[in-house]
């Protein structure tokens, strides 16, 4: 069981229910092992400092859109439809620009809602939840 803060991230006119990965262990686990992700849900990664971060899909069973977001909450880079990786070597997804946050959503979400680099994300904390 992992304890996550929960919140909402809104981009354009769409809001997503998110689990917050704001500690090293939570960031390293991410969405590993999940068989599904509810529609309009995701994971909000909070990093300790601004930098170029790398994600991979090791042991992640669902395809994801990965958005990198800077300290001003502007989307600065994204990877769409990153496929699951169940054995090595796994593709690495590294932001081309410095980011402070990342948002993982179900694959296809970015296209469905017309989200683009340059859009602004807004985060609101809601509560703390425990995920099995």
C-alpha positions in Angstrom: 0.0 0.0 0.0 1.2 3.5 -0.9 -0.2 6.7 0.5 -0.7 9.5 -2.1 -1.9 13.0 -1.9 -4.7 13.5 -4.3 -5.6 16.5 -6.3 -6.9 18.0 -9.5 -4.9 19.2 -12.5 -6.7 21.3 -15.0 -5.5 22.0 -18.5 -7.7 24.1 -20.8 -11.3 23.3 -19.8 -10.6 19.7 -18.6 -9.7 18.6 -15.1 -8.0 15.4 -14.1 -8.1 13.6 -10.8 -4.5 12.9 -9.9 -2.4 11.0 -7.4 0.6 13.0 -6.4 4.1 11.5 -6.5 6.2 14.0 -4.6 8.7 11.7 -2.9 11.5 9.6 -4.4 9.8 6.3 -3.7 6.5 7.4 -5.1 8.1 8.9 -8.2 10.1 5.7 -8.9 6.9 3.5 -8.5 4.7 5.8 -10.6 1.9 3.8 -12.3 3.9 0.6 -12.3 1.7 -2.5 -12.0 -1.5 -0.7 -12.7 -3.8 -2.6 -15.1 -5.9 0.5 -15.8 -6.4 4.1 -15.1 -9.9 5.7 -14.9 -10.8 8.2 -17.5 -9.7 11.7 -16.7 -7.3 10.4 -14.0 -3.5 10.5 -13.8 -0.4 10.9 -11.8 1.1 14.3 -11.0 4.9 14.1 -10.4 6.5 16.8 -8.3 10.3 17.1 -8.5 12.6 18.8 -5.9 14.2 21.0 -8.5 14.0 22.2 -12.1 15.7 19.8 -14.5 15.4 17.4 -17.5 13.7 14.3 -16.2 13.6 10.9 -17.7 10.6 8.5 -17.6 10.3 4.9 -18.7 7.4 2.5 -18.9 9.1 -0.4 -17.1 6.4 -2.7 -15.6 3.7 -0.2 -16.6 0.8 -2.1 -18.2 -1.1 0.8 -19.8 0.0 3.2 -22.6 0.4 6.8 -21.3 0.7 10.4 -22.5 3.6 12.1 -20.5 3.5 15.9 -20.1 6.5 17.8 -18.8 5.6 21.1 -17.0 7.9 23.9 -15.9 7.9 25.9 -12.7 5.4 28.4 -14.2 3.0 25.4 -14.9 3.5 25.7 -18.6 3.6 22.5 -20.6 7.1 22.5 -22.2 7.3 19.0 -23.7 5.2 15.8 -24.1 5.4 12.3 -25.3 2.2 10.7 -26.6 1.1 7.1 -26.5 4.2 5.8 -24.7 3.6 2.0 -24.8 4.0 -0.5 -21.9 7.4 -2.0 -21.4 7.4 -5.4 -19.7 11.0 -6.4 -20.4 14.3 -4.6 -21.0 15.5 -2.6 -22.8 12.7 0.0 -22.3 12.5 3.3 -24.2 13.5 6.4 -22.2 11.4 9.5 -22.4 13.4 12.6 -21.4 12.1 16.2 -21.4 13.9 18.4 -23.9 13.3 21.4 -21.6 13.6 21.9 -17.9 10.6 20.7 -15.9 9.5 20.9 -12.3 6.4 18.6 -12.8 5.2 15.8 -15.0 1.6 14.6 -15.7 0.9 11.1 -16.8 -2.5 10.5 -18.4 -4.1 7.7 -20.4 -2.8 7.5 -23.9 -4.9 9.5 -26.3 -6.0 12.1 -23.7 -3.8 14.9 -25.1 -5.3 14.4 -28.6 -8.8 14.0 -27.3 -8.7 17.3 -25.4 -6.5 19.3 -27.8 -3.7 19.8 -25.2 -0.5 21.4 -26.6 2.9 22.5 -25.6 2.5 26.0 -24.2 -0.8 25.3 -22.4 -1.0 26.0 -18.7 -1.7 23.4 -16.1 -3.4 24.3 -12.7 -2.9 22.0 -9.7 -5.2 21.9 -6.6 -4.6 19.6 -3.6 -7.6 17.7 -2.4 -6.7 15.0 0.2 -4.6 12.0 1.1 -5.5 8.5 -0.3 -4.0 5.0 0.1 -3.6 2.9 -3.0 -3.1 -0.8 -2.9 
